[in-house]
Amino acid sequence: MDLVTVLFWIIAIILVGSALLVVSMRNIVHSALALVMLFAMAAGIYLLLNAEFIAIVQILIYAGAVAILVLFALMLTRTDSLSTNSNPNNKQWWLAAIISTLVGAAIIFAATFSQYSTAHGGSGAGYGSSACHLPPNNVVYIGQLLYSPTCYSYVLPFEIASLVLLVAIVGAIVIGREE
C-alpha cells in the first residue's frame, strides 16, 4: 500500500469514529466537539482527492464557523443541563437505523453498478466533457467554470444563489429585529 492509501484509511477511521461519537455521546458539548473533528477529517479526505479549495472551505466554514456557532449557542442557551443528560435517546432509533442502512446500500449500489462508476470499468461518461482543458490546479478550474466565456459558465446559477442568500439574510434580520 502506498502512503495515500494509508492516509485515507487513517482519516476514514477517525472520520467514522467521530461521526459515531457525534450521535452517541450523552453530553451535547462533547458531541459538538466531535463534530469539529468530523469536519476536519472530511477536509482531509478532500485534500486526498486533490480538492484543495473544497478542503479549505470545509475547514473555514464548517469547522471554523458552523461548529463554533453551535458551541456558542449551546453554551449560551443550555447552562443548567450541560453536565447532565443533554442528548437523550430518540425512541425511533430503529427507524433511523433502517433508513441509514437503506441509504448506505443505495450509495454502495450506485458506486458499484452505475454507468458513471469506475468500479466495473465504465468510462465515467459525463465527467470532464466540457470544452475546457483541465488546468493543473482545481481552483483555476473552478474559476474557469464560473466565469469563462468559452466553457460552460455557472455565472447565472452563482448569482441566483447569492440573491437567495441575500433574501435569507434580510428575512433573518426582519424576523429577529425587536419592535
C-alpha positions as a Markdown table, in Angstrom:
| # | Residue | x | y | z |
|---|---|---|---|---|
| 1 | Met | 0.0 | 0.0 | 0.0 |
| 2 | Asp | 1.2 | 3.5 | -0.8 |
| 3 | Leu | 1.2 | 6.5 | 1.6 |
| 4 | Val | -2.1 | 8.0 | 0.2 |
| 5 | Thr | -4.0 | 4.7 | 0.8 |
| 6 | Val | -2.6 | 4.5 | 4.4 |
| 7 | Leu | -3.6 | 8.2 | 5.0 |
| 8 | Phe | -7.0 | 7.6 | 3.6 |
| 9 | Trp | -7.7 | 4.6 | 5.9 |
| 10 | Ile | -6.4 | 6.6 | 8.9 |
| 11 | Ile | -8.6 | 9.6 | 8.1 |
| 12 | Ala | -11.6 | 7.4 | 7.2 |
| 13 | Ile | -11.4 | 5.5 | 10.5 |
| 14 | Ile | -11.1 | 8.8 | 12.5 |
| 15 | Leu | -14.0 | 10.2 | 10.5 |
| 16 | Val | -16.3 | 7.3 | 11.1 |
| 17 | Gly | -15.3 | 7.2 | 14.7 |
| 18 | Ser | -16.0 | 10.9 | 15.3 |
| 19 | Ala | -19.4 | 10.5 | 13.4 |
| 20 | Leu | -20.3 | 7.8 | 15.8 |
| 21 | Leu | -19.3 | 9.9 | 18.7 |
| 22 | Val | -21.4 | 12.8 | 17.4 |
| 23 | Val | -24.6 | 10.7 | 17.6 |
| 24 | Ser | -23.8 | 8.6 | 20.6 |
| 25 | Met | -22.3 | 10.9 | 23.2 |
| 26 | Arg | -24.6 | 11.9 | 26.1 |
| 27 | Asn | -23.1 | 15.4 | 26.6 |
| 28 | Ile | -24.1 | 17.6 | 23.7 |
| 29 | Val | -21.0 | 19.8 | 24.1 |
| 30 | His | -18.7 | 16.8 | 23.6 |
| 31 | Ser | -20.9 | 15.8 | 20.7 |
| 32 | Ala | -20.3 | 19.2 | 19.1 |
| 33 | Leu | -16.6 | 18.9 | 19.6 |
| 34 | Ala | -16.7 | 15.5 | 17.9 |
| 35 | Leu | -18.5 | 17.3 | 15.1 |
| 36 | Val | -15.5 | 19.7 | 14.7 |
| 37 | Met | -13.2 | 16.6 | 14.4 |
| 38 | Leu | -15.6 | 15.1 | 11.8 |
| 39 | Phe | -15.4 | 18.3 | 9.7 |
| 40 | Ala | -11.6 | 18.3 | 9.9 |
| 41 | Met | -11.4 | 14.7 | 8.7 |
| 42 | Ala | -13.8 | 15.4 | 5.9 |
| 43 | Ala | -11.4 | 18.2 | 4.8 |
| 44 | Gly | -8.6 | 15.6 | 4.9 |
| 45 | Ile | -10.5 | 13.4 | 2.5 |
| 46 | Tyr | -10.9 | 16.4 | 0.2 |
| 47 | Leu | -7.2 | 17.0 | 0.3 |
| 48 | Leu | -6.5 | 13.4 | -0.7 |
| 49 | Leu | -8.9 | 13.9 | -3.6 |
| 50 | Asn | -6.8 | 17.0 | -4.7 |
| 51 | Ala | -9.7 | 19.3 | -4.0 |
| 52 | Glu | -7.8 | 21.9 | -2.1 |
| 53 | Phe | -10.4 | 24.6 | -2.4 |
| 54 | Ile | -13.2 | 22.4 | -1.0 |
| 55 | Ala | -10.9 | 21.4 | 1.9 |
| 56 | Ile | -10.1 | 25.0 | 2.8 |
| 57 | Val | -13.8 | 25.9 | 2.6 |
| 58 | Gln | -14.7 | 22.9 | 4.7 |
| 59 | Ile | -12.3 | 24.0 | 7.4 |
| 60 | Leu | -13.1 | 27.7 | 7.3 |
| 61 | Ile | -16.9 | 27.5 | 7.0 |
| 62 | Tyr | -17.9 | 24.2 | 8.7 |
| 63 | Ala | -15.2 | 23.6 | 11.3 |
| 64 | Gly | -14.5 | 27.2 | 11.9 |
| 65 | Ala | -17.8 | 28.9 | 11.7 |
| 66 | Val | -20.7 | 26.5 | 11.9 |
| 67 | Ala | -19.4 | 24.2 | 14.7 |
| 68 | Ile | -18.2 | 27.2 | 16.8 |
| 69 | Leu | -21.6 | 28.8 | 16.3 |
| 70 | Val | -23.3 | 25.6 | 17.5 |
| 71 | Leu | -21.0 | 25.5 | 20.5 |
| 72 | Phe | -21.7 | 29.1 | 21.4 |
| 73 | Ala | -25.4 | 28.6 | 21.0 |
| 74 | Leu | -25.3 | 25.5 | 23.3 |
| 75 | Met | -23.2 | 27.2 | 25.9 |
| 76 | Leu | -25.3 | 30.4 | 25.9 |
| 77 | Thr | -28.8 | 28.7 | 26.0 |
| 78 | Arg | -28.4 | 25.5 | 28.0 |
| 79 | Thr | -26.3 | 26.4 | 31.0 |
| 80 | Asp | -28.2 | 24.4 | 33.6 |
| 81 | Ser | -28.3 | 21.0 | 31.9 |
| 82 | Leu | -24.9 | 20.7 | 30.2 |
| 83 | Ser | -23.4 | 18.4 | 32.9 |
| 84 | Thr | -26.4 | 16.0 | 32.9 |
| 85 | Asn | -28.0 | 14.0 | 30.1 |
| 86 | Ser | -28.3 | 16.7 | 27.5 |
| 87 | Asn | -28.5 | 14.4 | 24.5 |
| 88 | Pro | -31.4 | 12.0 | 25.1 |
| 89 | Asn | -32.0 | 8.9 | 23.0 |
| 90 | Asn | -34.7 | 9.0 | 20.5 |
| 91 | Lys | -37.5 | 6.4 | 20.7 |
| 92 | Gln | -37.4 | 5.8 | 17.0 |
| 93 | Trp | -33.7 | 4.8 | 16.7 |
| 94 | Trp | -34.7 | 1.6 | 15.0 |
| 95 | Leu | -36.3 | 3.5 | 12.1 |
| 96 | Ala | -33.2 | 5.7 | 11.8 |
| 97 | Ala | -31.1 | 2.5 | 11.6 |
| 98 | Ile | -33.3 | 1.0 | 8.9 |
| 99 | Ile | -33.2 | 4.2 | 6.8 |
| 100 | Ser | -29.5 | 4.6 | 7.3 |
| 101 | Thr | -28.9 | 1.0 | 6.1 |
| 102 | Leu | -31.1 | 1.6 | 3.0 |
| 103 | Val | -29.3 | 4.8 | 2.2 |
| 104 | Gly | -25.9 | 3.1 | 2.6 |
| 105 | Ala | -26.9 | 0.2 | 0.4 |
| 106 | Ala | -28.2 | 2.6 | -2.3 |
| 107 | Ile | -24.8 | 4.5 | -2.2 |
| 108 | Ile | -22.9 | 1.3 | -2.5 |
| 109 | Phe | -25.1 | 0.1 | -5.3 |
| 110 | Ala | -24.7 | 3.4 | -7.1 |
| 111 | Ala | -21.0 | 3.4 | -6.7 |
| 112 | Thr | -20.5 | -0.1 | -8.0 |
| 113 | Phe | -23.2 | -0.5 | -10.7 |
| 114 | Ser | -23.8 | 3.0 | -12.0 |
| 115 | Gln | -22.9 | 3.9 | -15.5 |
| 116 | Tyr | -20.7 | 6.7 | -14.0 |
| 117 | Ser | -18.9 | 4.2 | -11.7 |
| 118 | Thr | -15.3 | 3.3 | -12.4 |
| 119 | Ala | -15.6 | 0.2 | -10.3 |
| 120 | His | -16.8 | -2.0 | -13.1 |
| 121 | Gly | -14.5 | -0.5 | -15.7 |
| 122 | Gly | -17.0 | 2.1 | -17.0 |
| 123 | Ser | -15.8 | 5.1 | -18.9 |
| 124 | Gly | -17.2 | 7.5 | -16.4 |
| 125 | Ala | -19.2 | 9.3 | -19.1 |
| 126 | Gly | -20.5 | 12.6 | -18.2 |
| 127 | Tyr | -17.4 | 13.8 | -16.3 |
| 128 | Gly | -14.9 | 16.1 | -17.9 |
| 129 | Ser | -17.0 | 16.5 | -21.0 |
| 130 | Ser | -16.6 | 20.3 | -21.2 |
| 131 | Ala | -14.7 | 22.1 | -23.9 |
| 132 | Cys | -12.1 | 23.4 | -21.5 |
| 133 | His | -8.9 | 21.6 | -20.8 |
| 134 | Leu | -8.2 | 20.7 | -17.2 |
| 135 | Pro | -5.7 | 23.1 | -15.6 |
| 136 | Pro | -3.3 | 21.6 | -13.1 |
| 137 | Asn | -4.9 | 23.5 | -10.2 |
| 138 | Asn | -8.6 | 22.9 | -9.4 |
| 139 | Val | -9.1 | 26.4 | -8.0 |
| 140 | Val | -8.2 | 27.7 | -11.5 |
| 141 | Tyr | -10.7 | 25.2 | -13.0 |
| 142 | Ile | -13.5 | 26.4 | -10.6 |
| 143 | Gly | -12.7 | 29.9 | -11.8 |
| 144 | Gln | -12.9 | 28.9 | -15.4 |
| 145 | Leu | -16.2 | 27.1 | -14.8 |
| 146 | Leu | -17.7 | 30.2 | -13.1 |
| 147 | Tyr | -16.5 | 33.0 | -15.4 |
| 148 | Ser | -15.1 | 31.7 | -18.7 |
| 149 | Pro | -16.9 | 32.7 | -21.9 |
| 150 | Thr | -15.6 | 29.6 | -23.8 |
| 151 | Cys | -16.5 | 26.9 | -21.2 |
| 152 | Tyr | -19.9 | 26.3 | -19.7 |
| 153 | Ser | -20.4 | 29.2 | -17.4 |
| 154 | Tyr | -22.1 | 28.9 | -14.0 |
| 155 | Val | -22.4 | 32.7 | -13.6 |
| 156 | Leu | -26.2 | 32.8 | -13.6 |
| 157 | Pro | -26.7 | 30.0 | -11.0 |
| 158 | Phe | -23.9 | 31.6 | -8.9 |
| 159 | Glu | -25.7 | 34.9 | -9.0 |
| 160 | Ile | -29.1 | 33.3 | -8.3 |
| 161 | Ala | -27.6 | 31.6 | -5.2 |
| 162 | Ser | -26.2 | 34.9 | -4.0 |
| 163 | Leu | -29.6 | 36.5 | -4.3 |
| 164 | Val | -31.2 | 33.7 | -2.4 |
| 165 | Leu | -28.7 | 34.1 | 0.4 |
| 166 | Leu | -29.3 | 37.8 | 0.4 |
| 167 | Val | -33.0 | 37.3 | 0.7 |
| 168 | Ala | -32.4 | 34.8 | 3.6 |
| 169 | Ile | -30.2 | 37.2 | 5.4 |
| 170 | Val | -32.7 | 40.1 | 5.1 |
| 171 | Gly | -35.5 | 37.7 | 6.2 |
| 172 | Ala | -33.5 | 36.7 | 9.2 |
| 173 | Ile | -32.9 | 40.3 | 10.2 |
| 174 | Val | -36.5 | 41.2 | 9.8 |
| 175 | Ile | -37.6 | 38.2 | 11.9 |
| 176 | Gly | -35.0 | 38.8 | 14.6 |
| 177 | Arg | -35.5 | 42.5 | 14.8 |
| 178 | Glu | -37.1 | 43.7 | 18.0 |
| 179 | Glu | -40.0 | 46.1 | 17.7 |
